[in-house]
């Protein structure tokens, strides 16, 4: 036991005296020390309930013979951080979460960990820490928010952002806007659509790191507390059997996760986080394989913003396991992968029935024969860029139009709200990448403004920053290389014709190589926007060609 280094022997008497100061009994000091990594705070709606989850986990650990000890992890609410300087810090916190959790776990010699995340960067940050530490670990999230209801229809946060755009152009009254404001977020939990937080919680389940229902049981359901207790008990089994994260997060597990990603139509941000988690697990996962998986994986779910279903609907339909069982009918799931249940994926999903074919399409009649995410390449994005294909209307799968070029999000929003963007345009928002931002902001405000003005099926948006999981339409993000390191997106000029073909996985600036070369010869790096503090250090470390997915780390 790792905890013997702080609990056993004469030399550890000073350590035990400090545990005595915590009020710990001799009996507790003879049991395994289980770290409970709680992301509870009173800022994030998805985290306000995590104290209850942590209490349930601790009870489960104690019931199964362990000694639980809680310590915190930070979390940012992307919705509150959206549209101002705070969003520059959101993605960067992922590394803070991973690093601080690693520090706490090793410094205090925990034998195993229970991770309690919920929102966007918190989940991948803790998965990265779990893979890095490689001690028995299980995840239990805080669960999704229930959908809101306005005028008898279910709704969510993405509708709220779009309503602001609708109000700005006179398509919605102030009273209607306030009705949405009061009703779209009715409970605690991660926002109710298939946005980044819920995507990553579902993919945690698909990876095998969370129990059944981890991604879908609503935050306010009693089943969520029961799940937390079960996770607390199950960590003791994982410790006894020495089942570790890297036994679970194998190459095959990541292929399963990417397959489920395509079937669910997850957030494009999963294409940032899965490679980073894989890196920590010693697995080489690049985006070149994404289109290969997408080509053979049917898209089975259209949850908001792609459709009008929500996480509570997916849970009632059978959840992630039911989706995996549907995919397994085509032989798309590796059933041999070990999971935190102590059983294989195949054993876990065998009896998980699809209970609602309107929410989870049968594999024989999917929304599309290809997956919900597409990776595009071309002279605009030589390395890659990402689009949520399942949230793009058919008429925008192929689009050509003039570039409207902006060097920051704020300028783009002013132009959109000022009526300067018209049908057919391609909005380019650059210098918002991991180095150029710095911090790679999400662009939910511009996409929502476009949608709210009724141009969602007529205007494309492209950025070297990110688009939120709540974005819909032809919103193409994560362009790499980014503008700040001289990527071709920096060379686009106002009026250049941009050609997008999502079906062909291509994205092009319709100018010659000679013209691009001439522009490159004149291009000058921009002065960094932030030169001190954590963001400046983050920007200096980010691998320029990898969309901020992995910091410069030694190869495993």
Order of alpha helices (4+ residues) and beta strands (2+ residues): alpha-alpha-alpha-beta-alpha-beta-alpha-alpha-beta-alpha-beta-beta-beta-alpha-alpha-alpha-alpha-alpha-alpha-alpha-alpha-alpha-alpha-alpha-beta-beta-beta-alpha-beta-alpha-beta-beta-beta-beta-alpha-alpha
